[in-house]
Amino acid sequence: LEPAMAEKMTGASGNSFSFGWGNLERVQAAIELALGEGEWLLGKQFSAADLLLASTLQIAFVAKLLEQSGRIGEYVEQAMAREAHTRALNVELKEIAALRH
């Protein structure tokens, strides 16, 4: 996902046949296919893979590389709504505040 995002951000034209990631549209299609099987990448079980993918997709949304809609948008919203995400975000915000003082 990240190499395809970088290509789109920089306007670089990759070789979708020799690069393992293809392009952002192919990566998006692969993610949608992977999410079609269940609530999370591993079905009903949330995993570290979901944590990494959801946070990277969040960056793609903020950078306006992908629209936060459809199954991918729902997936990220669902991941960010988890209680563990809220706890982690609060820890991060405390750390940022401590750095500012």
Secondary structure, 3 states (H helix, E strand, C coil): CHHHHHHHHHCCCCCCCCCCCCCHHHHHHHHHHHHCCCCECEECECCHHHHHHHHHHHHHHHCCCCCCCHHHHHHHHHHHCCHHHHHHHHHHHHHHHHHHC
